[in-house]
Amino acid sequence: MLPDLDLRLVRYFIVVAEQLNFARAAEQLRVAQPSLSRQIQRLEDALGVRLLERTSQGSRLTAAGSAFLPRAEQLLHGAEQAVLAARAAAPERTITIGYVDDLIVTPAVRDLRHRFPDAHVRTRHLDSRDADALLRRQADALVIRTPLPVPADDLDVAVLYDEPRVLVVPAAHRLAGKESVTVADIAAEPLVGCTGMGADWTGFWRLEPRPDGSPAQLGPTLADTYDDKLEAIADGSAIAVVPANDRRFSLRPDLVTVAIHEVEPCQVAVVTRAGDANPLVAEFVRSAERLLVG
């Protein structure tokens, strides 16, 4: 029986095959190099063959990899064409609204459906690292926190409200119970490292640049998911900076938050493609600005 191929893994393989260097491929894909290596291993396990061999100069395709590459490119191109064909045949009054992490879009979506009862309004929950869903046309509007983990050159950003940043620490941590802390107070504290995010996003949540210009200290754990981040905090190996209104950490009684004194807040925004002619996109932005007010 043939395996079900994950197109995301196929895309990762194509970029590695083009670069023949995992570090350069990881930078292009905006993922961490260890995570990229694991994803390629998942693809190889699914296929039952080795696609790449590491060498002292970088990587090279195996015979199986060379045979797979042109078919993989055809597969990805065919999938993209299938998506475009389906969307071209969809009714004009259609919109897909993406939202990430713990953010809630229900009031604005309900309002849009009420005002345009004949429109097809669908929602899609995404991870923060999937902000490129807009440019890949997997969503027409995206409610997300800034800074964006992708370049915003071809995007319009409508800020809805500011949201403070707070520190999450174990309940037994030396800073737990304090009313607030400064960046200097946590200078020596290791932060959880996150994979797959751009430098601007990473620096913002690490509170960089620090007043003395030094980089943030990182703990031993690299978190692929939000739950991995919480686990690293709970076991005492690191702390993290998170949005104040994100209550996913409150499900754990072993974690507490502390306000951070005089740091710039993040912002919740609705992001759309610049110049999008779909009238429902502008109407959703209006609903969001009126109803998603924090």
Stockholm file with secondary structure:
# STOCKHOLM 1.0

chainA/1-294         MLPDLDLRLVRYFIVVAEQLNFARAAEQLRVAQPSLSRQIQRLEDALGVRLLERTSQGSRLTAAGSAFLPRAEQLLHGAEQAVLAARAAAPERTITIGYVDDLIVTPAVRDLRHRFPDAHVRTRHLDSRDADALLRRQADALVIRTPLPVPADDLDVAVLYDEPRVLVVPAAHRLAGKESVTVADIAAEPLVGCTGMGADWTGFWRLEPRPDGSPAQLGPTLADTYDDKLEAIADGSAIAVVPANDRRFSLRPDLVTVAIHEVEPCQVAVVTRAGDANPLVAEFVRSAERLLVG
#=GR chainA/1-294 SS CCCCCCHHHHHHHHHHHHHSCHHHHHHHHTSCHHHHHHHHHHHHHHHTSCCEEEETTEEEECHHHHHHHHHHHHHHHHHHHHHHHHHHHSCSSEEEEEEETTCCCHHHHHHHHHHCTTSEEEEEEECGGGGGGTTTTSCSEEEEEESCSSCCTTEEEEEEEEECEEEEEETTSTTTTCSEECTGGGTTSCEEEESSCCHHHHHHHTTCSCTTSCCCCEEEEEESSHHHHHHHHHTTSCBEEEETTCCGGGGCTTEEEEEETTCCCEEEEEEEETTCCCHHHHHHHHHHHHHCCC
#=GC SS_cons         CCCCCCHHHHHHHHHHHHHSCHHHHHHHHTSCHHHHHHHHHHHHHHHTSCCEEEETTEEEECHHHHHHHHHHHHHHHHHHHHHHHHHHHSCSSEEEEEEETTCCCHHHHHHHHHHCTTSEEEEEEECGGGGGGTTTTSCSEEEEEESCSSCCTTEEEEEEEEECEEEEEETTSTTTTCSEECTGGGTTSCEEEESSCCHHHHHHHTTCSCTTSCCCCEEEEEESSHHHHHHHHHTTSCBEEEETTCCGGGGCTTEEEEEETTCCCEEEEEEEETTCCCHHHHHHHHHHHHHCCC
//
